[in-house]
Amino acid sequence: MKFVLIGCPGAGKGTQAKKLSKHYDIAHISTGDLLRDQIARKTELGVEISKIMEEGGLVSDEIVARMLKGRIQEADCKNGYILDGYPRNVPQAQGLEDIVGKLDKVICIDVEDSKIIDRMTGRRGCPKCGSMYHVRYNPPKIEGVCDNCGEKLIQRKDDNEETVKNRLDVYHKTTAPVIDFYKEKGLLATIVGSGEIEDIFSDIVKALEE
């Protein structure tokens, strides 16, 4: 099984991808994670990516495609994989079939902008153990303190309202046309992403198995 998860920042793609990866025993591939891994391992490609980012440039579609081609050859992809947040634009979508072959489905997790802003501005994370909280929906037992390790929680710099709104604008301009692209191909299933995590998961599984 090979499918794509699309949705704006904060729509819950990562959460659902982890659950779906376990459920179907397939790999979860996030291009953001791939970029960070290349940089951390200081591979030839990682050095190239790091230089581009330090100069304020955008990593090209060609570089992302090279990373993806390598990743899908790994052993954990033998049963299939989930592409989390990729493709981000129509040219990437057009080139994806050459890399991975035919997709089984494209799942769009749809959440209203106002709910995304509420979700992301309320997120707090633990810099020590990585646990995530939300001031309203999943607060820690003691305000501002991690339940697991007692570390002081932090808000990511890009989780402020202005930055979130800017990211949503970019998403609507560049990624939303990808939704139309896959709709025309008959591959798209849109899932309402504003309910409970388990309900959204069930809806995605149902769409994948129809």
Secondary structure, 3 states (H helix, E strand, C coil): CEEEEECCCCCCHHHHHHHHHHHHCCEEEEHHHHHHHHHHHCCHHHHHHHHHHHCCCCCCHHHHHHHHHHHCCCHHHCCCEEEECCCCCHHHHHHHHHHHCCCCEEEEEECCHHHHHHHHHCEEECCCCCCEEECCCECCCCCCECCCCCCECECCHHHCHHHHHHHHHHHHHHCHHHHHHHHHCCCEEEEECCCCHHHHHHHHHHHHHC
